[in-house]
Amino acid sequence: MRSGLRTEVLCPPLSGSRGTSTVGGLRSSFRSRGGAVLEGRTAVVTGGSRGIGRAVVERLCRDGADVVFNYATSEEAAVDVVRGVEAAGGKVRAIRLDLKQPDAPDQLMQAADAHLGGLDILVNNAAMVHSPVPLAETEADVFDSVMAVNTRSVFLTMRYAARHMRDGGRIVNISTMNTVRPVPGIGPYAASKGAIEQLSAVVARELGPRGITVNTVSPGATDTDMLRGANPSQALETVAGMTPLRRLGEPSDVADVIAFLAGPDGRWINGQNLRATGGLA
């Protein structure tokens, strides 16, 4: 393990009764709703402590999957996810790993595979954004950092899945509407996501004979800490007004699309990029 790279498992395997709890504002029993369509399936979600990643973790657990997710810095948020899922009867484990570190993606996949006893679902959600800067003023280290998290980590986790995922598995990678709706100043971010879309399309053809589907989901403007941290509230109101549905997306709006692709109903969708934008792109 690289010096300074800390791996931390926050919770043990779950056991005991499966009750109800308030998670994401909805009081529910994970195993009593939705028919547990992912019962017996295992999943890895990158960047699962906040925003879309958190919503994905909660949704997959509610559908019956046993989930491992990583987080880089937000330990309090990760603990909150684990406690909420556990209280609602789900199975989840959190690992602290910064995917910008070269060895971290493989470490995550190896640790998750060992804990879960096999891998059925991979959701690559972790992402890094940068302040909008014209290309002429963009430092090379910004490009390198964004590509390390947004693209290199996806390549490595997908490579591990290609080698070790069980037949019939699901891979879902998160892109952005900005690959088709460019915004000045976000060149490295848009490039990193465009690379994911092309990589996904290629790997879908490579893994298809094993019954493994590979798809991309491109969210629009989604109400997350990352979005609000990068945009003033007035700009978000403008974007919401431009959307045909006249609102920002919620993390659960995107998580539901991902859960569909990860579940049995998404079996015939492969090599596609689904735009969950509310019609904005």
Backbone as JSON, one array per atom type, in Angstrom:
{
  "sequence": "MRSGLRTEVLCPPLSGSRGTSTVGGLRSSFRSRGGAVLEGRTAVVTGGSRGIGRAVVERLCRDGADVVFNYATSEEAAVDVVRGVEAAGGKVRAIRLDLKQPDAPDQLMQAADAHLGGLDILVNNAAMVHSPVPLAETEADVFDSVMAVNTRSVFLTMRYAARHMRDGGRIVNISTMNTVRPVPGIGPYAASKGAIEQLSAVVARELGPRGITVNTVSPGATDTDMLRGANPSQALETVAGMTPLRRLGEPSDVADVIAFLAGPDGRWINGQNLRATGGLA",
  "N": [[0.85, -1.2, 0.0], [0.47, 2.23, -0.74], [2.38, 4.79, 0.81], [0.78, 6.91, 3.12], [-1.73, 6.44, 2.15], [-4.79, 5.72, 3.24], [-6.78, 3.08, 4.25], [-9.97, 2.31, 5.34], [-12.32, 0.43, 6.97], [-15.57, 0.94, 7.78], [-17.81, -0.32, 8.89], [-18.94, -3.49, 10.19], [-19.92, -6.69, 8.68], [-23.45, -6.91, 8.32], [-25.98, -7.95, 10.59], [-28.75, -9.53, 12.26], [-32.03, -8.15, 13.08], [-34.22, -6.75, 10.6], [-35.3, -3.73, 10.35], [-37.05, -0.6, 10.27], [-36.22, 2.66, 9.08], [-35.45, 6.16, 8.87], [-34.27, 7.2, 5.91], [-32.68, 9.25, 3.69], [-34.89, 10.89, 3.83], [-37.1, 9.29, 3.5], [-39.16, 7.02, 5.07], [-38.67, 3.68, 5.4], [-38.52, 0.11, 4.91], [-35.79, -1.51, 3.72], [-35.75, -4.14, 2.69], [-38.38, -4.78, 2.33], [-39.57, -3.4, 0.34], [-40.14, -2.92, -3.14], [-39.63, -5.5, -3.95], [-37.08, -6.54, -3.6], [-35.26, -6.91, -5.81], [-32.59, -7.2, -6.31], [-31.64, -9.01, -4.54], [-29.19, -11.07, -3.14], [-27.27, -10.21, -4.88], [-24.18, -8.46, -5.47], [-22.47, -5.32, -5.03], [-20.35, -2.61, -6.04], [-19.81, 0.75, -5.4], [-18.44, 3.74, -6.39], [-17.41, 6.69, -4.71], [-19.54, 7.07, -2.74], [-20.64, 8.49, -0.58], [-22.0, 10.9, -0.65], [-24.42, 13.01, -2.39], [-25.26, 11.99, -5.7], [-23.99, 9.5, -5.59], [-24.49, 8.6, -2.96], [-27.28, 8.35, -3.06], [-27.43, 6.29, -4.92], [-26.19, 4.16, -3.54], [-28.04, 3.83, -1.41], [-30.36, 3.18, -2.85], [-29.64, 0.78, -4.23], [-29.14, -0.86, -2.05], [-31.71, -0.88, -0.93], [-32.96, -2.31, -2.89], [-31.98, -4.77, -2.36], [-29.29, -5.47, -2.71], [-25.94, -6.26, -1.63], [-23.67, -3.96, -0.61], [-20.59, -2.26, -1.23], [-18.9, 0.75, -0.75], [-16.75, 3.52, -1.59], [-15.16, 6.39, -0.07], [-13.57, 9.58, -0.09], [-12.9, 11.79, 1.62], [-15.06, 12.63, 3.23], [-15.83, 11.55, 5.97], [-17.76, 11.7, 8.03], [-20.15, 11.9, 6.6], [-20.08, 9.44, 5.28], [-20.27, 7.63, 7.4], [-22.83, 8.28, 8.23], [-24.35, 7.37, 6.05], [-23.86, 4.59, 6.22], [-24.95, 3.97, 8.77], [-27.64, 4.67, 8.39], [-28.45, 2.93, 6.3], [-27.96, 0.45, 7.51], [-29.72, 0.55, 9.7], [-32.09, 0.42, 8.34], [-32.14, -2.12, 7.44], [-30.42, -2.9, 5.43], [-27.39, -4.02, 3.71], [-24.16, -2.89, 3.93], [-20.91, -1.55, 3.4], [-18.28, 0.72, 4.07], [-15.34, 2.15, 2.67], [-12.41, 3.95, 3.13], [-10.77, 5.57, 0.68], [-8.8, 7.4, -1.53], [-9.37, 7.92, -4.77], [-7.72, 9.23, -6.49], [-5.17, 8.51, -5.96], [-2.68, 6.37, -7.3], [-2.79, 3.53, -6.79], [-5.19, 3.11, -5.57], [-7.79, 2.51, -6.88], [-7.55, -0.25, -7.66], [-7.07, -1.34, -5.13], [-9.49, -0.8, -3.84], [-11.29, -2.39, -5.34], [-10.25, -4.97, -4.93], [-10.49, -5.23, -2.13], [-13.26, -4.96, -1.84], [-14.18, -7.13, -3.38], [-13.15, -9.27, -1.93], [-14.53, -8.96, 0.5], [-17.22, -9.12, -0.31], [-17.37, -11.52, -1.6], [-17.41, -11.94, -4.32], [-18.34, -10.28, -7.4], [-20.98, -8.47, -8.78], [-22.12, -6.05, -9.67], [-21.01, -2.88, -10.74], [-20.7, 0.48, -10.1], [-19.5, 3.37, -11.28], [-19.12, 6.28, -9.91], [-17.67, 8.28, -8.59], [-16.2, 11.5, -8.79], [-14.33, 14.36, -9.86], [-14.43, 17.84, -9.88], [-13.57, 21.06, -11.32], [-12.75, 24.53, -10.94], [-14.24, 26.73, -13.31], [-12.16, 27.51, -15.96], [-10.57, 29.11, -18.67], [-9.06, 27.26, -21.36], [-6.52, 28.2, -22.09], [-5.55, 29.16, -19.72], [-5.45, 27.04, -18.01], [-3.9, 24.92, -15.72], [-1.57, 22.24, -16.09], [-1.49, 20.34, -14.06], [-4.04, 20.39, -13.0], [-5.56, 19.27, -15.06], [-4.37, 16.7, -15.0], [-5.09, 15.76, -12.43], [-7.91, 15.73, -12.55], [-8.33, 13.89, -14.63], [-7.21, 11.65, -13.43], [-8.98, 10.94, -11.35], [-11.54, 10.94, -12.6], [-11.31, 9.46, -14.96], [-9.02, 7.65, -15.17], [-9.37, 6.09, -12.83], [-11.8, 4.89, -13.4], [-11.14, 3.36, -15.65], [-9.41, 1.52, -14.37], [-11.04, 0.26, -12.4], [-12.96, -0.87, -14.06], [-11.32, -2.56, -15.55], [-10.58, -4.39, -13.6], [-13.1, -5.46, -13.09], [-13.62, -6.61, -15.59], [-11.91, -8.71, -15.5], [-12.7, -10.16, -13.25], [-15.45, -9.98, -12.6], [-18.6, -11.6, -12.14], [-20.29, -13.58, -14.62], [-23.03, -12.14, -16.41], [-23.14, -9.75, -15.11], [-23.29, -6.19, -14.22], [-22.24, -3.03, -15.34], [-22.14, 0.35, -14.68], [-21.42, 3.54, -15.62], [-20.84, 6.92, -14.7], [-21.39, 9.82, -16.48], [-21.73, 13.01, -17.95], [-23.99, 15.63, -18.9], [-22.59, 17.57, -20.13], [-20.92, 16.67, -22.11], [-22.31, 16.74, -24.42], [-23.46, 19.16, -24.28], [-21.63, 21.58, -24.27], [-19.76, 23.66, -22.02], [-18.05, 26.65, -21.62], [-14.78, 26.69, -20.19], [-14.62, 24.3, -18.78], [-12.98, 22.32, -19.8], [-11.07, 20.1, -19.07], [-12.74, 18.56, -17.34], [-14.98, 17.91, -18.99], [-13.64, 16.52, -21.01], [-12.67, 14.34, -19.58], [-14.99, 12.97, -18.96], [-16.06, 12.47, -21.48], [-14.22, 10.6, -22.37], [-14.87, 8.45, -20.73], [-17.37, 7.72, -21.75], [-16.71, 6.72, -24.31], [-14.95, 4.64, -23.65], [-16.71, 2.99, -22.25], [-18.48, 2.23, -24.29], [-16.83, 0.64, -25.89], [-16.02, -1.43, -24.12], [-18.45, -2.56, -23.56], [-18.96, -4.08, -25.83], [-16.88, -5.88, -25.65], [-17.4, -7.35, -23.3], [-19.95, -8.24, -23.63], [-20.47, -10.93, -24.67], [-20.32, -12.42, -22.35], [-22.59, -11.84, -21.05], [-22.51, -9.54, -19.59], [-23.47, -6.27, -19.09], [-22.66, -2.95, -20.13], [-23.05, 0.35, -19.48], [-23.62, 3.91, -19.75], [-24.59, 6.67, -17.75], [-25.73, 9.9, -18.07], [-26.05, 12.55, -16.15], [-28.06, 15.54, -15.83], [-28.25, 18.91, -14.64], [-27.99, 18.46, -11.34], [-29.16, 18.5, -8.05], [-26.83, 18.71, -5.92], [-24.18, 18.75, -3.42], [-21.79, 19.17, -4.77], [-22.58, 20.44, -7.15], [-23.76, 22.8, -6.15], [-21.6, 23.9, -4.87], [-20.04, 24.72, -6.96], [-21.45, 26.6, -8.34], [-23.21, 29.71, -8.25], [-26.28, 30.47, -6.49], [-28.12, 31.9, -8.03], [-27.41, 31.23, -10.64], [-28.08, 28.55, -10.65], [-30.84, 28.7, -10.42], [-31.43, 29.79, -12.88], [-30.64, 27.71, -14.6], [-32.43, 25.71, -13.77], [-34.78, 26.87, -14.67], [-34.43, 26.64, -17.4], [-34.76, 24.0, -17.89], [-37.08, 21.67, -19.22], [-38.81, 20.51, -17.32], [-38.7, 22.31, -15.34], [-37.14, 22.35, -12.98], [-34.32, 21.5, -10.87], [-32.55, 18.4, -11.11], [-32.96, 15.67, -8.8], [-30.8, 13.74, -6.66], [-31.9, 11.18, -6.38], [-33.39, 10.92, -8.71], [-31.51, 10.31, -10.65], [-30.31, 8.07, -9.51], [-32.35, 6.2, -9.65], [-32.45, 5.62, -12.37], [-29.96, 4.42, -12.7], [-30.26, 2.2, -11.02], [-32.21, 0.83, -12.44], [-30.74, 0.07, -14.75], [-28.9, -1.55, -13.5], [-30.39, -3.63, -12.6], [-32.61, -6.49, -13.2], [-34.46, -5.66, -15.15], [-33.03, -4.1, -16.87], [-31.66, -5.67, -18.62], [-31.45, -5.85, -21.45], [-30.31, -3.6, -22.38], [-27.45, -2.19, -23.53], [-24.19, -0.86, -23.95], [-25.01, 1.79, -24.14], [-25.74, 5.32, -23.72], [-27.49, 6.86, -21.39], [-29.34, 9.73, -20.95], [-30.05, 11.45, -18.2], [-31.53, 14.04, -17.74], [-33.78, 15.56, -17.46], [-34.67, 16.59, -19.8], [-33.03, 18.65, -20.52], [-30.78, 18.25, -22.04]],
  "CA": [[0.0, 0.0, 0.0], [1.26, 3.45, -0.82], [2.48, 5.57, 2.02], [-0.19, 7.98, 3.21], [-3.03, 6.03, 1.62], [-5.44, 5.07, 4.36], [-7.98, 2.3, 3.96], [-10.68, 2.16, 6.6], [-13.64, -0.17, 6.88], [-16.33, 1.61, 8.83], [-18.81, -1.12, 9.57], [-18.81, -4.92, 9.96], [-21.08, -7.26, 8.01], [-24.66, -6.67, 9.08], [-26.74, -9.11, 11.04], [-29.85, -9.16, 13.13], [-33.34, -7.85, 12.51], [-34.31, -5.76, 9.54], [-36.41, -2.88, 10.73], [-37.29, 0.55, 9.42], [-35.47, 3.84, 9.46], [-35.57, 7.27, 7.95], [-33.08, 7.3, 5.08], [-32.95, 10.13, 2.56], [-36.2, 11.51, 3.98], [-38.17, 8.33, 3.28], [-39.18, 5.96, 6.06], [-38.92, 2.46, 4.66], [-37.71, -1.09, 5.14], [-35.16, -1.79, 2.44], [-36.04, -5.47, 2.18], [-39.81, -5.01, 2.18], [-40.08, -2.6, -0.76], [-39.56, -3.12, -4.46], [-39.43, -6.9, -4.27], [-35.69, -6.93, -3.42], [-34.89, -7.49, -7.1], [-31.16, -7.46, -6.33], [-31.3, -9.92, -3.44], [-28.14, -12.01, -3.5], [-26.3, -9.58, -5.78], [-23.2, -7.62, -4.79], [-22.22, -4.1, -5.8], [-19.36, -1.61, -5.64], [-20.15, 2.11, -5.83], [-17.38, 4.68, -6.04], [-17.92, 8.0, -4.3], [-20.89, 6.78, -2.29], [-21.03, 9.11, 0.69], [-22.81, 12.11, -0.83], [-24.98, 13.29, -3.69], [-25.78, 10.89, -6.51], [-23.44, 8.25, -5.09], [-25.25, 8.18, -1.78], [-28.6, 7.9, -3.51], [-27.25, 4.99, -5.56], [-25.96, 3.17, -2.48], [-29.29, 3.59, -0.7], [-31.31, 2.51, -3.74], [-29.21, -0.6, -4.46], [-29.39, -1.59, -0.8], [-33.15, -1.07, -0.82], [-33.32, -3.36, -3.84], [-31.5, -6.05, -1.86], [-27.88, -5.75, -2.97], [-24.92, -6.08, -0.6], [-22.92, -2.89, -1.26], [-19.38, -1.63, -0.71], [-18.61, 2.02, -1.42], [-15.6, 4.26, -1.06], [-15.24, 7.83, 0.08], [-12.21, 10.12, -0.02], [-12.67, 12.69, 2.75], [-16.26, 12.94, 4.03], [-16.07, 10.41, 6.85], [-19.03, 11.86, 8.74], [-21.22, 11.56, 5.66], [-20.02, 8.0, 5.03], [-20.83, 6.97, 8.59], [-24.27, 8.51, 8.2], [-24.91, 6.44, 5.07], [-23.79, 3.23, 6.77], [-25.91, 3.83, 9.86], [-28.99, 4.71, 7.85], [-28.73, 1.69, 5.57], [-28.0, -0.65, 8.48], [-30.96, 0.65, 10.47], [-33.21, 0.07, 7.47], [-32.06, -3.53, 7.1], [-29.55, -3.16, 4.28], [-26.01, -4.45, 3.93], [-23.27, -1.92, 3.31], [-19.61, -1.31, 4.03], [-17.59, 1.88, 3.5], [-13.89, 2.09, 2.7], [-11.81, 5.25, 2.84], [-9.72, 5.52, -0.32], [-8.8, 8.5, -2.48], [-9.14, 7.31, -6.07], [-6.68, 9.97, -7.2], [-3.93, 7.78, -5.74], [-2.56, 5.37, -8.37], [-3.12, 2.15, -6.43], [-6.46, 3.06, -4.85], [-8.89, 1.79, -7.54], [-7.37, -1.7, -7.52], [-7.24, -1.69, -3.72], [-10.92, -0.81, -3.56], [-11.93, -3.55, -5.96], [-9.78, -6.17, -4.26], [-11.09, -5.28, -0.8], [-14.7, -5.2, -2.0], [-14.36, -8.49, -3.88], [-12.89, -10.18, -0.81], [-15.62, -8.84, 1.47], [-18.51, -9.5, -0.88], [-17.32, -12.89, -2.1], [-17.73, -11.92, -5.75], [-18.8, -8.97, -7.86], [-22.04, -8.49, -9.79], [-22.48, -4.71, -10.13], [-20.04, -1.81, -10.51], [-21.17, 1.82, -10.46], [-18.43, 4.36, -11.17], [-19.75, 7.58, -9.69], [-16.73, 9.27, -8.05], [-15.8, 12.5, -9.78], [-13.68, 15.59, -9.42], [-14.7, 19.01, -10.73], [-12.61, 22.14, -11.15], [-13.31, 25.85, -11.23], [-14.18, 27.04, -14.75], [-11.0, 28.3, -16.39], [-10.28, 28.91, -20.09], [-7.98, 26.32, -21.61], [-5.24, 28.91, -22.12], [-5.12, 29.44, -18.35], [-5.57, 25.82, -17.22], [-2.63, 24.28, -15.38], [-1.52, 20.82, -16.46], [-1.77, 19.47, -12.92], [-5.5, 20.31, -12.88], [-5.96, 18.24, -16.03], [-3.91, 15.39, -14.53], [-5.89, 15.35, -11.27], [-9.27, 15.41, -13.0], [-8.28, 12.65, -15.39], [-6.89, 10.55, -12.52], [-10.19, 10.52, -10.64], [-12.71, 10.75, -13.45], [-11.09, 8.55, -16.09], [-8.1, 6.56, -14.86], [-9.97, 5.19, -11.83], [-12.84, 4.12, -14.09], [-10.42, 2.36, -16.43], [-8.87, 0.47, -13.51], [-12.11, -0.54, -11.8], [-13.55, -1.67, -15.13], [-10.38, -3.62, -15.89], [-10.73, -5.42, -12.57], [-14.39, -6.12, -13.33], [-13.49, -7.44, -16.79], [-11.16, -9.92, -15.13], [-13.22, -10.9, -12.1], [-16.9, -9.91, -12.41], [-19.34, -12.79, -12.54], [-21.07, -13.46, -15.85], [-24.35, -11.58, -16.17], [-23.01, -8.58, -14.27], [-23.68, -4.88, -14.72], [-21.35, -1.9, -15.1], [-22.76, 1.63, -15.01], [-20.48, 4.64, -15.42], [-21.53, 8.21, -14.68], [-20.78, 10.86, -17.31], [-22.34, 14.32, -17.74], [-24.61, 16.2, -20.1], [-21.68, 18.54, -20.74], [-20.25, 16.12, -23.3], [-23.13, 17.13, -25.58], [-23.84, 20.56, -24.05], [-20.37, 22.13, -23.76], [-19.74, 24.91, -21.27], [-16.68, 27.17, -21.6], [-14.03, 26.67, -18.95], [-14.58, 22.99, -18.11], [-12.37, 21.39, -20.74], [-10.6, 18.85, -18.49], [-13.86, 17.77, -16.83], [-15.74, 17.37, -20.12], [-12.8, 15.53, -21.68], [-12.59, 13.13, -18.74], [-16.27, 12.26, -19.07], [-16.17, 11.95, -22.84], [-13.41, 9.39, -22.43], [-15.64, 7.38, -20.09], [-18.42, 7.28, -22.67], [-16.12, 5.9, -25.37], [-14.46, 3.42, -23.02], [-17.87, 2.16, -21.94], [-19.0, 1.66, -25.53], [-15.93, -0.42, -26.33], [-16.04, -2.55, -23.18], [-19.75, -3.22, -23.71], [-18.81, -5.09, -26.89], [-15.93, -6.9, -25.2], [-17.95, -8.17, -22.23], [-21.28, -8.7, -23.99], [-20.6, -12.38, -24.76], [-20.46, -13.0, -21.0], [-23.84, -11.38, -20.46], [-22.25, -8.35, -18.79], [-23.81, -5.03, -19.79], [-21.9, -1.75, -19.75], [-23.77, 1.54, -19.93], [-23.28, 5.2, -19.16], [-25.7, 7.57, -17.42], [-25.27, 11.29, -18.09], [-26.99, 13.42, -15.45], [-28.08, 16.97, -16.07], [-28.01, 19.69, -13.43], [-28.55, 17.7, -10.23], [-29.0, 19.27, -6.81], [-25.86, 18.08, -5.03], [-23.2, 19.67, -2.85], [-20.8, 19.48, -5.79], [-23.15, 21.43, -8.06], [-23.95, 24.07, -5.46], [-20.29, 24.46, -4.56], [-19.42, 25.24, -8.17], [-22.33, 27.55, -9.01], [-24.04, 30.56, -7.39], [-27.68, 30.06, -6.47], [-28.83, 32.53, -9.14], [-27.13, 30.45, -11.84], [-28.86, 27.31, -10.56], [-32.23, 29.05, -10.73], [-31.5, 29.96, -14.34], [-30.58, 26.37, -15.2], [-33.7, 25.04, -13.48], [-35.78, 27.45, -15.56], [-34.19, 26.18, -18.76], [-35.15, 22.59, -17.99], [-38.51, 21.56, -19.51], [-39.56, 20.17, -16.11], [-38.62, 23.51, -14.49], [-36.51, 22.1, -11.69], [-33.09, 20.73, -10.89], [-32.72, 16.99, -10.8], [-32.61, 15.19, -7.47], [-29.95, 12.56, -6.75], [-32.71, 9.96, -6.55], [-33.8, 10.83, -10.11], [-30.42, 9.63, -11.36], [-30.12, 6.75, -8.89], [-33.38, 5.28, -10.15], [-32.02, 5.18, -13.71], [-28.84, 3.5, -12.49], [-30.81, 0.96, -10.46], [-32.86, 0.13, -13.55], [-29.71, -0.57, -15.56], [-28.22, -2.56, -12.69], [-31.33, -4.69, -12.25], [-33.02, -7.43, -14.25], [-35.21, -5.0, -16.23], [-32.1, -3.45, -17.78], [-30.82, -6.72, -19.22], [-31.33, -5.74, -22.9], [-29.7, -2.31, -22.69], [-26.0, -2.39, -23.47], [-23.42, 0.06, -24.77], [-25.79, 3.01, -24.35], [-25.58, 6.47, -22.84], [-28.82, 7.37, -21.04], [-29.24, 11.09, -20.45], [-31.04, 11.74, -17.16], [-31.36, 15.49, -17.67], [-35.05, 16.26, -17.43], [-34.89, 17.2, -21.11], [-32.13, 19.79, -20.74], [-29.82, 17.88, -23.1]],
  "C": [[0.87, 1.24, 0.0], [1.25, 4.18, 0.5], [1.47, 6.7, 1.99], [-1.56, 7.64, 2.68], [-3.73, 5.2, 2.67], [-6.7, 4.36, 3.9], [-8.68, 2.03, 5.28], [-12.05, 1.57, 6.34], [-14.45, 0.33, 8.06], [-17.32, 0.72, 9.55], [-18.61, -2.59, 9.24], [-19.99, -5.42, 9.14], [-22.3, -7.16, 8.9], [-25.32, -7.98, 9.48], [-27.87, -8.62, 11.9], [-31.1, -8.8, 12.38], [-33.24, -6.77, 11.46], [-35.52, -4.88, 9.79], [-36.63, -1.77, 9.75], [-36.49, 1.72, 9.94], [-35.73, 4.94, 8.46], [-34.25, 7.43, 7.21], [-33.43, 8.17, 3.88], [-34.34, 10.73, 2.6], [-37.36, 10.56, 3.79], [-38.1, 7.22, 4.31], [-39.57, 4.67, 5.35], [-38.1, 1.32, 5.2], [-37.12, -1.49, 3.81], [-35.62, -3.11, 1.87], [-37.53, -5.73, 1.98], [-40.4, -4.23, 1.01], [-39.4, -2.99, -2.06], [-39.23, -4.54, -4.8], [-38.0, -7.38, -4.13], [-35.15, -7.59, -4.68], [-33.4, -7.78, -7.21], [-30.71, -8.34, -5.17], [-30.27, -10.94, -3.92], [-27.09, -11.45, -4.43], [-25.38, -8.66, -4.97], [-22.85, -6.43, -5.68], [-21.1, -3.28, -5.18], [-19.78, -0.28, -6.23], [-19.0, 3.02, -5.44], [-18.0, 6.03, -5.71], [-19.34, 7.91, -3.76], [-21.37, 7.49, -1.05], [-21.95, 10.31, 0.54], [-23.44, 12.13, -2.22], [-25.55, 12.09, -4.41], [-25.27, 9.56, -5.99], [-24.17, 7.72, -3.88], [-26.62, 7.65, -2.17], [-28.52, 6.53, -4.18], [-27.05, 3.9, -4.52], [-27.27, 2.82, -1.79], [-30.29, 2.84, -1.58], [-30.91, 1.05, -3.98], [-29.41, -1.44, -3.21], [-30.88, -1.86, -0.62], [-33.63, -2.17, -1.75], [-32.73, -4.71, -3.47], [-30.05, -6.35, -2.05], [-27.05, -5.54, -1.7], [-23.88, -5.15, -1.21], [-21.66, -2.52, -0.49], [-19.18, -0.33, -1.48], [-17.38, 2.66, -0.82], [-15.96, 5.72, -0.88], [-13.82, 8.33, 0.25], [-11.97, 10.91, 1.25], [-13.85, 12.79, 3.71], [-16.64, 11.77, 4.92], [-17.42, 10.51, 7.57], [-20.21, 11.48, 7.85], [-21.25, 10.06, 5.39], [-20.61, 7.21, 6.19], [-22.34, 7.11, 8.61], [-24.97, 7.58, 7.21], [-24.97, 5.04, 5.64], [-24.84, 3.03, 7.85], [-27.35, 3.81, 9.35], [-29.36, 3.43, 7.14], [-28.86, 0.52, 6.53], [-29.31, -0.64, 9.26], [-32.17, 0.24, 9.66], [-33.13, -1.37, 6.97], [-31.19, -3.86, 5.91], [-28.17, -3.61, 4.69], [-25.08, -3.51, 3.19], [-21.97, -1.85, 4.09], [-18.94, -0.15, 3.3], [-16.09, 1.75, 3.69], [-13.34, 3.46, 2.33], [-10.63, 5.08, 1.9], [-9.88, 6.71, -1.27], [-8.42, 7.95, -3.85], [-8.16, 8.08, -6.94], [-5.32, 9.29, -7.04], [-3.84, 6.6, -6.71], [-3.04, 3.97, -8.02], [-4.53, 2.0, -5.86], [-7.58, 2.31, -5.58], [-8.76, 0.27, -7.43], [-7.54, -2.15, -6.08], [-8.71, -1.75, -3.34], [-11.57, -2.07, -4.1], [-11.51, -4.85, -5.29], [-10.42, -6.33, -2.89], [-12.58, -5.59, -0.89], [-14.96, -6.63, -2.44], [-14.17, -9.49, -2.76], [-14.03, -10.15, 0.2], [-16.93, -9.4, 0.95], [-18.53, -10.95, -1.35], [-17.67, -13.0, -3.57], [-18.35, -10.59, -6.12], [-19.82, -9.12, -8.98], [-22.3, -7.13, -10.43], [-21.36, -3.74, -9.79], [-20.65, -0.51, -10.99], [-20.04, 2.81, -10.22], [-19.03, 5.76, -11.12], [-18.76, 8.66, -9.26], [-16.26, 10.22, -9.14], [-15.15, 13.69, -9.1], [-14.02, 16.7, -10.4], [-13.63, 20.07, -10.46], [-13.3, 23.46, -11.45], [-13.19, 26.14, -12.72], [-13.02, 27.98, -15.08], [-10.79, 28.07, -17.88], [-9.07, 28.0, -20.28], [-6.61, 26.99, -21.57], [-4.68, 29.17, -20.73], [-5.15, 28.21, -17.46], [-4.2, 25.19, -16.99], [-2.69, 22.79, -15.7], [-1.84, 19.91, -15.29], [-3.26, 19.37, -12.63], [-6.02, 19.24, -13.82], [-5.59, 16.85, -15.52], [-4.76, 14.89, -13.38], [-7.29, 14.94, -11.67], [-9.29, 14.09, -13.75], [-8.0, 11.45, -14.48], [-8.14, 10.03, -11.83], [-11.29, 10.12, -11.6], [-12.54, 9.7, -14.54], [-10.19, 7.37, -15.73], [-8.71, 5.58, -13.86], [-11.05, 4.33, -12.46], [-12.21, 3.02, -14.94], [-9.97, 1.2, -15.54], [-9.96, -0.38, -12.86], [-12.8, -1.41, -12.85], [-12.62, -2.81, -15.55], [-10.47, -4.76, -14.88], [-12.03, -6.19, -12.8], [-14.31, -7.04, -14.55], [-12.79, -8.75, -16.48], [-11.9, -10.79, -14.12], [-14.73, -10.87, -11.92], [-17.56, -11.2, -12.87], [-20.11, -12.54, -13.83], [-22.47, -12.95, -15.51], [-24.33, -10.33, -15.32], [-23.43, -7.29, -14.96], [-22.61, -3.85, -14.37], [-22.07, -0.64, -15.56], [-21.77, 2.74, -14.65], [-21.21, 5.97, -15.56], [-20.73, 9.23, -15.5], [-21.44, 12.2, -16.97], [-22.99, 14.79, -19.03], [-23.67, 17.15, -20.82], [-20.83, 17.97, -21.86], [-21.03, 16.44, -24.57], [-23.62, 18.57, -25.46], [-22.63, 21.27, -23.45], [-20.56, 23.47, -23.05], [-18.3, 25.41, -21.25], [-16.05, 27.06, -20.21], [-13.93, 25.32, -18.26], [-13.97, 21.92, -19.02], [-11.89, 20.08, -20.13], [-11.74, 17.96, -17.99], [-14.64, 17.13, -17.97], [-14.94, 16.3, -20.85], [-12.75, 14.22, -20.89], [-13.87, 12.31, -18.85], [-16.5, 11.71, -20.47], [-15.38, 10.67, -23.02], [-14.15, 8.21, -21.82], [-16.7, 6.84, -21.05], [-17.86, 6.36, -23.75], [-15.58, 4.58, -24.82], [-15.6, 2.46, -22.73], [-18.41, 1.48, -23.19], [-18.14, 0.51, -26.03], [-16.05, -1.65, -25.43], [-17.39, -3.27, -23.22], [-19.68, -4.32, -24.76], [-17.87, -6.22, -26.45], [-16.56, -7.86, -24.2], [-19.34, -8.71, -22.55], [-21.42, -10.21, -24.08], [-20.72, -13.08, -23.42], [-21.75, -12.56, -20.33], [-23.68, -10.18, -19.56], [-22.6, -7.11, -19.62], [-22.99, -3.87, -19.25], [-22.61, -0.54, -20.34], [-23.27, 2.78, -19.2], [-24.57, 5.97, -18.87], [-25.13, 8.98, -17.34], [-26.29, 12.18, -17.4], [-26.94, 14.85, -15.99], [-27.75, 17.69, -14.78], [-28.74, 19.03, -12.27], [-28.2, 18.38, -8.92], [-28.13, 18.52, -5.81], [-24.94, 19.14, -4.45], [-22.18, 20.1, -3.9], [-21.31, 20.55, -6.75], [-23.26, 22.78, -7.38], [-22.62, 24.72, -5.11], [-19.63, 25.12, -5.76], [-20.23, 26.33, -8.85], [-23.07, 28.42, -8.0], [-25.51, 30.18, -7.52], [-28.47, 30.67, -7.63], [-28.63, 31.75, -10.44], [-27.93, 29.15, -11.83], [-30.33, 27.56, -10.86], [-32.42, 29.21, -12.23], [-31.51, 28.61, -15.04], [-31.89, 25.63, -14.98], [-34.8, 25.57, -14.41], [-35.63, 27.03, -17.0], [-34.61, 24.74, -18.97], [-36.64, 22.49, -18.26], [-39.35, 21.24, -18.28], [-39.45, 21.25, -15.04], [-38.11, 23.22, -13.08], [-35.14, 21.46, -11.92], [-33.41, 19.26, -10.64], [-32.38, 16.72, -9.34], [-31.69, 13.99, -7.63], [-30.73, 11.27, -6.98], [-33.21, 9.81, -7.98], [-32.77, 10.05, -10.92], [-30.22, 8.22, -10.82], [-31.14, 5.75, -9.4], [-33.04, 4.77, -11.55], [-30.9, 4.15, -13.59], [-29.33, 2.16, -11.96], [-31.53, 0.15, -11.53], [-31.84, -0.61, -14.4], [-29.01, -1.69, -14.81], [-29.09, -3.77, -12.38], [-31.73, -5.55, -13.43], [-33.76, -6.76, -15.4], [-34.3, -4.31, -17.24], [-31.26, -4.41, -18.59], [-30.57, -6.53, -20.71], [-30.77, -4.39, -23.33], [-28.2, -2.44, -22.49], [-25.3, -1.42, -24.41], [-24.09, 1.39, -25.03], [-25.4, 4.1, -23.36], [-26.96, 7.06, -22.59], [-28.66, 8.75, -20.4], [-30.39, 11.37, -19.48], [-30.95, 13.23, -16.85], [-32.66, 16.26, -17.53], [-35.37, 16.97, -18.74], [-33.97, 18.36, -21.43], [-31.12, 19.52, -21.85], [-30.21, 16.54, -23.68]]
}
